[in-house]
Amino acid sequence: MIPFGVIYADFKRLWGGALVLIILIACAIAFSMVVNLQERALREGSARAADRFDLVIGAAGSETQLVLSTVFLQPSLLPLLDGKVLSELQHNPLVEWAAPLAFGDSYMGMPVIGTDDHLIADRLSTSDKVFQSDHDAIVGGASGLAIGDKIIPIHGQIGAEGAHQHNEASYTVTKVLPLSHDAWDKAILVPIKSVWDLHHVVHKEGDTHDEQFGAISSIIVKPKSIAGAYQLRTQYRGGESQAVFPGEVLVRLYGTLGDARQILSWVATGTQFLVVVAILMVVVIHLEQRKRQLGALRAFGAPQRGIISLVWCGLMLIMTIGMALGVLIGYLATLWISANITTRYGMALPVEIKQQDLLMISIMWGVLAVILLVPALLTYRYSPAQALRG
């Protein structure tokens, strides 16, 4: 039977050493948890955000920036795409719909995006006309705006060079979209024609239709089939345009993120090794403080197995408390980091402790259990004579 009363008395008497051990272990475990949980949350959150964007077409340039600006609405000066590409896509038999996007304006720090009915109608699963007039605005569920609110956009971001308010323009919120848990929850969608008119974009006549199209930041394309998606990507990949599957671009980003995670994992492993060394040093000091007690137990006839069990159980209790605290701190820290990322970028990051995380903790617990057997076995070298002389 484990003498928990004796272990508790030892903790109470030597609380300083026990506290140091708990803090060391908690910090090492928390660091590992944050690295693993945050990397996975970023990977899963970004993948979910990109799911509803099949194909993105923009002007030639950086594929990564095109995806970051279109999918995650990160402000950037994207090169503009000629409006004739939109006209071609909207009459392409491989395309179910193609929705233009025009960036550049904002309101209360939220992006004002010019688009047409297709993108919103697909989101709402409706075939009805969405924009009833050029002054309508449809806003995301996390924008804080309500139906009837007036919006006067600002060109650029507040405080940025060249930023100015479009006093000649005004939009009225006519619909609030349901939450999608991504950056588009804070987007303000307005008719793209009004954006072209507002910025005095030179319109170009379509080749075979009387439609007018101005310059576009990017185009979201819904292909009719997977085969069609690949054909479209090939067709618009090169020259003045580029076509990308957001998922493929994210995979490359995940590779970079994975490399960073690997480096952090190595750092975490090195930290854990140093922590184990520090733990052993503290354990030795801790046991030296108990030298007289352990020697006295032998003098009173305590069996070898009992003394080793007493020491090992006490150390393992400290380790278990430290690891449990580390898991809790790591989880809470990851939640805090993810909440800040969500607030700043609007992308929901799922933070969840999964089976592989618990397996990792269990393995670490088992390794520590074996390591701590060494100092526990060494305690039996304290003889009764040494205890009595102390």
Residue, then its C-alpha position, 0 to 999 in steps of 0.5 A: m500500500i502506497p503511504f500517501g500520508v508520508i508523501y504528503a508530509d514530504f511535499k509539505r516539508l520540501w514544497g520548494g523542490a516539488l514546486v520547481l519540478i512541477i513548473l519545469i515539467a509543466c513548461a516543457i509539456a505546455f510548449s510541446m502542446v502549443v506547437n502541435l495544437q496550433e500547427r494543426a489548428l492552422r492547417e485545419g482552419s485554413a483548409r476549411a476556409a478554402d473548401r468553398f473556393d474551387l478555382v481562383i483566377g487572377a492576373a499573373g503574379s504570386e499564386t500565394q498572394l492571390v489565394l491569401s487575398t481572395v480566400f482570406l481577404q488579406p489586404s494586398l495590391l493585387p495586379l488587376l485582371d482585364g475584364k474580358v476574362l470575366s466575359e469569357l468565363q461567364h460564357n464558357p461551357l465548362v463554367e457553372w458560374a464565375a463571380p468577379l471580386a474587386f478589392g480596395d475599399s474598406y469600412m470600419g476596418m472591414p473590406v468592401i468587396g465588389t462582386d455580383d449575384h453569383l457568389i452570394a446566391d451560391r452561398l444562400s443556395t438561391s436563384d433569386k436576384v440578390f442585389q436589387s440596386d447598385h446601392d445595396a450592401i450584403v454583409g457577413g454575420a460578424s460585421g456587427l452591421a444590421i439591415g438598414d445601416k448606411i455604409i460610406p466606404i473608404h478607399g484603402q485602409i485608414g491611416a494608409e497613404g492615399a486613403h480617402q473617403h468616398n463621400e459620393a458613395s453610399y450603400t444600405v445594408t439589405k441582408v446579413l449572411p449567416l456565419s461561415h467562420d472565416a474571413w468573409d464573416k466581416a466582408i461587405l459585399v456590394p455590386i461590382k458595377s457600383v465599384w467600377d463607377l465609383h473608381h471611374v474604371v474604363h469599361k470595355e465592351g464584350d466581344t459578342h455581348d453588350e455587357q461592360f466589364g472593368a478591371i477585376s482583382s480576381i475571379i472565383v469560378k465554379p466549374k461544372s465538373i472536376a475535369g472542367a476545372y483542370q481544363l480551365r486551370t490549364q487554359y488560364r494558367g500563363g500569359e497575363s492570367q493565372a488560375v489556381f486551386p486554393g487547396e494546392v497552394l495551401v498544401r505548399l504553404y503547409g509544407t513551409l508550415g510543416d518545416a517550421r513545425q519540425i524546427l519547433s518540434w526539435v526545439a521542443t525536444g531539446t527543451q524537454f531533454l534539458v528539462v529532464v537533465a534539470i529535473l534529475m539535478v533537482v531530484v538529486i538535491h531533493l533526495e539529498q534533503r531527505k537523506r536522513q529520513l530515508g536512512a532512518l526508515r532503514a534503521f527502523g527496518a523498512p524494506q528496500r521495496g517499500i523505500i524505493s516505492l515511497v520515493w518513486c511514487g512521490l516523484m511520479l506524483i510530482m511528474t503527473i501533476g506537472m504534466a497535467l498542468g502543462v497540458l492544461i496550460g498548453y491547451l489554454a495558451t493555444l485557445w488564446i493564440s487561436a482566438n487572437i488569430t480569429t479576431r485579426y484574420g477572421m478565420a476560425l481555428p479548431v483547437e482540439i486535443k486528439q488521440q495522438d496528443l494523449l498518446m504522446i503524453s502517455i509515452m512521455w509519462g512512461v519514459l519519465a517513469v522509467i527515468l525516475l526509477v534510477p534515482a529511486l533505486l539509488t536512494y537505498r544506498y543511504s545507510p542507517a549509520q549515515a542517517l544516525r550520524g546526520 
